[in-house]
Amino acid sequence: MTASRHDTLSQNSPEHGWLAHPFRAPRELRGWLSDRGSLTRRLKARHADFRVSPVARGLAPPFLDEARVLRLSPKAHAYVRDVLLIGGGRIRVYAHSVLPRTSLRGAWCGISRLGTKPLGEALFSDPRIRRLGLTIRRLDARHPLYRAARRHTGRTARHLWARRSVFCLNGRPLLVTEVFLPAIDAP
């Protein structure tokens, strides 16, 4: 995979709903959505009891918009990991990661063994990993990530805001989506 191909992985066209700026997001969420740093680090700084609670992991087909970004067939299986990020006794974020199956044997092989360890710590501590563009979207009941977040959290908001980005390691992409739940900014 060439560097220019890496860069095209992060480009999400507006017709798919993922945008480069959170201009329509509520003011209190804009900082969370546009922060290019480690969400794990930020949540740990706010909540001494921060923890990761895995809810699903294994091989599964990616969602259609994920398959497009990763240039996978919608029927291809990928390694998918879903976790809840919890702090202050409340679920703050539903995080969803997708790694092409072919990358499980390469540099990303440790992803399948993270358990309750935060993915963010691994991503931001390895200087070989490069984060591509960050995109934002308002999710509603039509999007599978909204439904998954609701299923795992029981939250019933009309819509949820999410951000996603591609991380590259040795030419292999990993797509990470973070769905911010209503409690994100609560004490």
Secondary structure by P-SEA (a helix, b strand, c coil): ccaaaaaaaaccccccccccccccccccccccccccccaaaaaaaaccbbbbbbcccccccccaaaaaaaccccccccbbbbbbbbcccccccbbbbbbcccccccccccccccccccaaaaaaacccccccbbbbbbcccccaaaaaaaaacccccccccbbbbbbbcccbbbbbbbbbccccccc
